[in-house]
């Protein structure tokens, strides 16, 4: 309706002699009226110079205007309970609205409103020492969808991924990887296999932290003599419980990956994992050629596995940045120098007031107070925590590198969105405040987009145990569930109606991808998402298969019409051109509702998702990604209700049949474009 709203509003305002009319809205009572404007805000007290204008007078002005200078979209006007109600020329709106959709085709829903502006969206950014689990994947699908929506409204969008190739966990992974890779052939997808190396190496490091040797610990745990040999000297109850957990994790890892665990125990026995990983990390940070070659080998192997997963769902990034390169190019030291000149930087020390080493940090609590930024209710939290940037030894923390990386992102765009789990809200807020201190104009470009956790029905995750519900596993489960549905349906249809193996493979792949994307976008980002594979692939649920089935139904219906139109004596003739349609044939209120509430509303839905209201910080923009899935589900449900009560193809009634076929053609375009925006490929057969 947005396409007609301004035209109607301008006409009504001119007729009334006002310029402050509130936006109109579709009326719920379609039997009585189509569109309404609230007039209560126009009520004013009379003054000597300006007598009061009653609402009845405003109505008369509009009615007189319609007589003197009729508007092609408005038939009549009346007044009810302070609302100016308009009865619209539905046939003309059908003609103009459907003509617009028809001409734009695959481009319908898009605009150039933000043309010329650059947007960078960072998403995925999975650590390069593990696979992409289903929680990470909500990040990926959300970021890619927001990117699609912003492209649709004209932004030039760059999708970025930050490769976190520094830090303790990367070093731990590398120490194990370089020892085991030449010995044990990867027996899992490479990113998952490297993730298992990290889980095992991290557990072995913890075992060493207790003072246990790896070989002896393994023998004691597997022989179940650890009570006497490992736990005997631990008297503190809390420490004993923690040690028991480590033992349990080791036993669990060994039961699932005995060869990998045995090899790592043998190769790392006698090597201090913590010290070795720190040394390798330092060599890598210094860009020593051997360390760079070996680290990048492992990191890129992991990323190649992650990219296989992204390829499955058609997600690709335009820009990648390795965290390590911030130090190599000298940016770290330049930025540290700037920070140290601010009055809010507290340098690192080997002995703070408590007598222990402490890293360098920004006193953001003091900065907030000095800046006059809101604190407390509706503002930043009281007693704001320190933002540590530098270790006591002078090396930089990832929290510092995030600030520097944010400045690089800002240099590439007019606005930057970083997709992160809600657990990272405070960390991202600290980054934004640090940017505000360093470069306010850069800080204003930056917003983070947070989402809540994902829980898989029947699944359990534990990074410590190397237990991941991977995106690959969910994809395969969705594919198998779809295959089972097709198998049962084919048994009912008989051999003649069955799809070929190639068709089944394509359908199951597309439905699995669609189900994953739809489900991950189907609820508010601020809610924990429960992923149920059975519901996600059930065409009777509010699901991707339900939408795909309805798209296929449109295709089947239009195909049936095409066949009948060339069949002699069918009572159906070939479809006439758009300009020859008698749009007054679309007189059912359900058809009007489908047009106004759905077909003409898609552009507005896209803009709501892509361009939410930018709030006053520290509040964050609300990206309602679930609006489009809900919109499409409601659309096809309402169409299904209409379809059950109305024949589309009516032999002998050519005018109505042609009008309804054109209507269904447009509806198919709207549904297909909505699906494509979510990265879902519409299927002509289901």
Secondary structure, 3 states (H helix, E strand, C coil): CHHHHHHHHHHHHHHHCCCCCCCCEECCCCCCCCEEEECHHHCCCCCCCCCCCCHHHHHHHHHHHHHHCCCCCEEEEEEECCEEEEEECHHHHHHHHHHHHHHHHHHCCCCCCCCCCEEEEECCCCCCCCCCEHHHHHHHHHHHHHHHHHHHCCCEEEEEEEECCCCHHHHHHHHHHHHHCCCCCCCCCHHHHHHHHHHHHHHHHHHHHCCCCHHHHHHHHHCCCHHHHCCCCCCCHHHHHHHHHHHHHHHHHHHHCHHHHHHHHHHHCCCCHHHHHHHHHHHHHCCCHHHHHHHHHHHHHHHHHHHHHHHHCCCCCCEEEECHHHHHCCHHHHHHHHHHCCCCEECCECCCCCCCCECEEECHHHHHHHHCCCECCCCECCCCCCEEEECCCCCECHHHHHHHHHHHHHCCCCEEEEEEEHHHHHHHHHHHHHHHHHCHHHHHHEEEEEECCEEECCCCCECCCCECCEHHHHHHHHHHHHHHHHHHHHHHHCHHHCCCHHHHHHHHHHHHHHHHHHHHHCCCCCCCEEECHHHHCCCCCCCHHHHHHHHHHHHHHHHHHHHHHCCCCCCCCCCCCHHHCCHHHCCCHHHHHHHHHHHCCHHHHHHHHHCCCCCCCCCCCCCCCHHHHHHHHHHHHHHHHHHHHCCCCCCCCHHHHHHHHHHHHHHHHHHHHHHHHCCCCCCCCC
